[in-house]
Amino acid sequence: MKELEKHNVEARFSAIATNSLTSIQIAQAGGGICTYSKEMVNDINLKVVPILSDYLSTKIPIYITIQKFMDESTIINSFVSLLIKTFKHLE
């Protein structure tokens, strides 16, 4: 929580780093980022939006779940902003 506040990211935004049905359910419940295999997305018929293809070269596709109360562009911009701040901090 403190790490999120440090980067001015709202607590309802969450990043999930595992590829499982549980992680998808957590991301759906709180709104957030999760890695999904294409097969898993098709199996559960989940509405997801692919992200980061323009920003990073990743070995696996990364998608975001969008809840009704969230604006898609706002949450994606928040995530990308957090990544940029994190990478700058590591330099």
C-alpha positions in Angstrom: 0.0 0.0 0.0 2.8 2.5 0.9 4.5 1.6 -2.4 1.4 2.5 -4.3 1.0 5.8 -2.4 4.6 6.6 -3.0 3.9 6.5 -6.8 0.5 8.2 -6.5 -1.4 5.1 -7.6 -4.8 4.5 -6.2 -5.2 1.4 -4.0 -7.9 0.0 -6.2 -5.3 -0.5 -8.9 -3.5 -3.8 -8.5 -0.9 -5.8 -10.4 -1.1 -9.6 -10.3 2.0 -11.5 -11.5 0.7 -15.0 -11.6 -1.1 -16.8 -14.4 -4.0 -18.6 -12.8 -7.8 -18.5 -12.5 -7.4 -17.2 -8.9 -5.2 -14.3 -10.1 -7.8 -13.4 -12.8 -10.6 -13.4 -10.1 -8.5 -11.2 -7.9 -7.8 -8.8 -10.7 -11.5 -8.7 -11.6 -12.5 -8.1 -8.0 -10.1 -5.2 -7.5 -9.5 -4.1 -11.0 -6.0 -4.6 -12.2 -3.3 -6.1 -14.3 -2.7 -9.8 -14.9 -0.9 -12.0 -17.4 -3.2 -14.3 -19.3 -2.6 -17.0 -21.8 -4.7 -16.7 -24.9 -6.3 -20.1 -24.1 -7.3 -19.0 -20.6 -8.9 -15.8 -22.0 -10.9 -17.8 -24.5 -11.9 -20.4 -21.9 -13.4 -18.0 -19.4 -14.7 -15.5 -22.0 -13.2 -12.6 -20.1 -13.1 -9.1 -21.6 -9.5 -8.0 -21.4 -7.5 -5.3 -23.2 -3.9 -6.1 -24.4 -1.4 -3.5 -23.1 2.3 -2.7 -23.3 2.8 -3.9 -26.8 3.8 -0.4 -27.8 6.0 0.2 -24.7 7.9 -3.0 -24.0 8.8 -6.2 -25.7 7.5 -8.9 -23.5 7.7 -12.7 -23.8 4.1 -13.2 -22.8 1.1 -11.1 -23.6 -0.1 -8.8 -20.8 -3.7 -7.8 -20.5 -5.8 -5.6 -18.2 -9.2 -6.2 -16.9 -11.5 -3.1 -16.9 -14.3 -2.8 -14.4 -17.4 -0.6 -15.0 -16.2 2.2 -12.7 -12.8 2.4 -14.4 -11.9 4.4 -17.4 -9.7 2.2 -19.7 -7.3 4.9 -20.8 -6.8 6.2 -17.2 -5.9 2.8 -15.8 -3.5 2.0 -18.6 -1.9 5.4 -18.3 -1.5 4.9 -14.6 0.1 1.5 -15.1 2.5 2.8 -17.8 3.4 5.8 -15.6 4.2 3.5 -12.7 6.4 1.4 -14.9 8.3 4.5 -16.2 8.8 5.8 -12.6 10.0 2.4 -11.5 12.5 2.1 -14.3 13.8 5.6 -13.7 14.2 4.8 -10.1 16.3 1.7 -11.0 18.7 3.7 -13.2 
